[in-house]
Amino acid sequence: MVAQANRHRQDISFIEESKESEMEKQNGKRVVILGGGVAGSTVAKYLQSCAHVTLVDPKEYFEITWASLRSMVEPSFAERTLINHRDYLTNGDLVTSPAVHMTETEVLTADGHRVGYDYLIIATGHADPVPKSRSERLHQYKQENEKIKSAQSILIVGGGPTGVELAGEIAVDFPDKKITLVHKGSRLLEFIGAKASDKTLKWLTSKNVVVKLGQSVDLNAIEDGDGHKMYRTSNGETIEADCHFLCIGKPLATAWLKETVLKNELDAQGRIKVDENLRVKGRTNIFAIGDITDIPELKQGFLAQQQAELIANNLKIVIEGRRECGIGTYKPHSALAIVSLGRKDAVAQFPFLTTIGRIPGFIKSGDLFVGKTRKQMGLN
Ligand SMILES: Cc1cc2nc3c(=O)[nH]c(=O)nc-3n(C[C@H](O)[C@H](O)[C@H](O)COP(=O)(O)OP(=O)(O)OC[C@H]3O[C@@H](n4cnc5c(N)ncnc54)[C@H](O)[C@@H]3O)c2cc1C
């Protein structure tokens, strides 16, 4: 009851504070969204009809991240997974430059734009230096595909979801390649349960992928061998391979906030502290969604989409002055993940079940949710 009453009070304060901001700026409703990834693009698409939306992103396109590894073995797959922001953001402004500073009222971008806001949504996810234009990114996938095709032996560094999915894609599409996967941790896919790790290890081994756990690779000490490269691991082992792919976690893209008015709202890991309305703690008109938040749950794209939809609905209610509608709150989800293993199989962690093979593969591994995601963005 107390929790409910508090929530109700918070909901009211959300509306009251936002009402004040709206009245202060009669022609306001300027919503600035930082980051055109899964969360930012989704919220931009939903809000463009009721607010003046400005999307700030270093690149000109939105990428369906969970389909990126298929594009390395089949570059034409990327034609549908790289979506120019302009294809879904038809009624908003676009600034293609990273945010480098912010104040209580505006955002500064690297190319010198100053963008004023009434509501700010921060969705900068992980720092991933990818090309600015869609055509350059398509070209990059073609190059990575050539690298795979021309190698006989491939080293994958990292046994999280990216390394495992890449190993699965290559093992299934190019069964003659010799693949070695080296992972620092004691088991693969440490973000989900140990059963899923064991099943994945068996699956990869059955596809002739050599998995080495509890070791790291020194990428500063690669030597030329007899027509191959020689990689050394922390255990002193030598691995021969023609090339390698680095599949380790990327840092959060929140370092730029450390010198801003939000510096005290970052936790020790650089995540932004949010309340149950996904507002940055202590702020009334600044929100954070997606991988950068401190919400205690797995960082997943489908959750980033749910957070984006929640924020879009809440802001619509506030902006359109529909006081009768309730402001939604966000509750952390329990672990649920599907990691694809090539084109037909996958390993899935559900709350009470871990399974591997064709059934989870049927859910994810065919088109990797590309059709569904495009539909959500209003595209066929
Ligand atoms: C290989 C792989 C497979 C995955 N598989 C799945 C899956 O099957 N299911 C699932 O639910 N999730 C999956 N995920 C996780 C999912 O991709 C992330 O949870 C999701 O992308 C998070 O969305 P986001 O919007 O928070 O961040 P991102 O999608 O990382 O987007 C961040 C955006 O912010 C931009 N940006 C960065 N810095 C700045 C700045 N300073 N100013 C402005 N913009 C900035 C970036 O350019 C980018 O566009 C997978 C991830 C990977 C890498």
The ligand as a Tripos MOL2 file, in Angstrom:
@<TRIPOS>MOLECULE
LIG
   53    58     1     0     0
SMALL
NO_CHARGES

@<TRIPOS>ATOM
      1 C1         26.1170   -9.4430  -31.4010 C.3       1 LIG1
      2 C2         24.9850   -9.0040  -30.5450 C.ar      1 LIG1
      3 C3         23.8600   -9.7850  -30.4560 C.ar      1 LIG1
      4 C4         22.8010   -9.3670  -29.6870 C.ar      1 LIG1
      5 N1         21.6760  -10.1440  -29.6690 N.ar      1 LIG1
      6 C5         20.5810   -9.7020  -29.0270 C.ar      1 LIG1
      7 C6         19.3500  -10.4100  -29.1000 C.ar      1 LIG1
      8 O1         19.2570  -11.4430  -29.7360 O.2       1 LIG1
      9 N2         18.2790   -9.9280  -28.4520 N.ar      1 LIG1
     10 C7         18.3450   -8.7640  -27.7410 C.ar      1 LIG1
     11 O2         17.3310   -8.3600  -27.1760 O.2       1 LIG1
     12 N3         19.5070   -8.0480  -27.6370 N.ar      1 LIG1
     13 C8         20.6150   -8.4880  -28.2640 C.ar      1 LIG1
     14 N4         21.7760   -7.7770  -28.1950 N.ar      1 LIG1
     15 C9         21.8620   -6.6030  -27.3010 C.3       1 LIG1
     16 C10        21.3020   -5.3580  -27.9600 C.3       1 LIG1
     17 O3         21.9180   -5.1440  -29.2100 O.3       1 LIG1
     18 C11        21.4990   -4.1480  -27.0570 C.3       1 LIG1
     19 O4         20.9240   -4.4100  -25.8070 O.3       1 LIG1
     20 C12        20.8640   -2.9090  -27.6680 C.3       1 LIG1
     21 O5         21.5150   -2.5700  -28.8620 O.3       1 LIG1
     22 C13        20.9020   -1.7230  -26.6950 C.3       1 LIG1
     23 O6         20.2900   -0.6430  -27.3000 O.3       1 LIG1
     24 P1         20.7460    0.8590  -26.9670 P.3       1 LIG1
     25 O7         19.8700    1.7320  -27.7980 O.co2     1 LIG1
     26 O8         20.7910    1.0600  -25.5130 O.co2     1 LIG1
     27 O9         22.2300    0.9560  -27.4530 O.3       1 LIG1
     28 P2         22.8380    0.8120  -28.9210 P.3       1 LIG1
     29 O10        21.9460   -0.0470  -29.7750 O.co2     1 LIG1
     30 O11        24.2480    0.4070  -28.6720 O.co2     1 LIG1
     31 O12        22.7950    2.2810  -29.5320 O.3       1 LIG1
     32 C14        23.5400    3.3300  -28.9990 C.3       1 LIG1
     33 C15        23.5280    4.4560  -30.0130 C.3       1 LIG1
     34 O13        24.0890    5.6170  -29.4280 O.3       1 LIG1
     35 C16        24.9810    6.2180  -30.3380 C.3       1 LIG1
     36 N5         25.9360    7.0260  -29.5740 N.ar      1 LIG1
     37 C17        27.0290    6.6250  -28.8900 C.ar      1 LIG1
     38 N6         27.6200    7.6810  -28.2960 N.ar      1 LIG1
     39 C18        26.8800    8.7750  -28.6100 C.ar      1 LIG1
     40 C19        26.9670   10.1530  -28.2810 C.ar      1 LIG1
     41 N7         27.9440   10.6450  -27.5140 N.pl3     1 LIG1
     42 N8         26.0340   10.9930  -28.7800 N.ar      1 LIG1
     43 C20        25.0150   10.5180  -29.5510 C.ar      1 LIG1
     44 N9         24.8830    9.2160  -29.8840 N.ar      1 LIG1
     45 C21        25.7980    8.3560  -29.4110 C.ar      1 LIG1
     46 C22        25.5780    5.0660  -31.1070 C.3       1 LIG1
     47 O14        26.0660    5.4960  -32.3680 O.3       1 LIG1
     48 C23        24.3540    4.1610  -31.2610 C.3       1 LIG1
     49 O15        23.6230    4.5020  -32.4020 O.3       1 LIG1
     50 C24        22.8590   -8.1670  -28.9560 C.ar      1 LIG1
     51 C25        24.0130   -7.3770  -29.0440 C.ar      1 LIG1
     52 C26        25.0680   -7.7770  -29.8280 C.ar      1 LIG1
     53 C27        26.2870   -6.8990  -29.9250 C.3       1 LIG1
@<TRIPOS>BOND
     1     1     2 1
     2     2     3 ar
     3     2    52 ar
     4     3     4 ar
     5     4     5 ar
     6     4    50 ar
     7     5     6 ar
     8     6     7 ar
     9     6    13 1
    10     7     8 2
    11     7     9 ar
    12     9    10 ar
    13    10    11 2
    14    10    12 ar
    15    12    13 ar
    16    13    14 ar
    17    14    15 1
    18    14    50 ar
    19    15    16 1
    20    16    17 1
    21    16    18 1
    22    18    19 1
    23    18    20 1
    24    20    21 1
    25    20    22 1
    26    22    23 1
    27    23    24 1
    28    24    25 2
    29    24    26 1
    30    24    27 1
    31    27    28 1
    32    28    29 2
    33    28    30 1
    34    28    31 1
    35    31    32 1
    36    32    33 1
    37    33    34 1
    38    33    48 1
    39    34    35 1
    40    35    36 1
    41    35    46 1
    42    36    37 ar
    43    36    45 ar
    44    37    38 ar
    45    38    39 ar
    46    39    40 ar
    47    39    45 ar
    48    40    41 1
    49    40    42 ar
    50    42    43 ar
    51    43    44 ar
    52    44    45 ar
    53    46    47 1
    54    46    48 1
    55    48    49 1
    56    50    51 ar
    57    51    52 ar
    58    52    53 1
@<TRIPOS>SUBSTRUCTURE
     1 LIG1         1 GROUP 0 **** ****
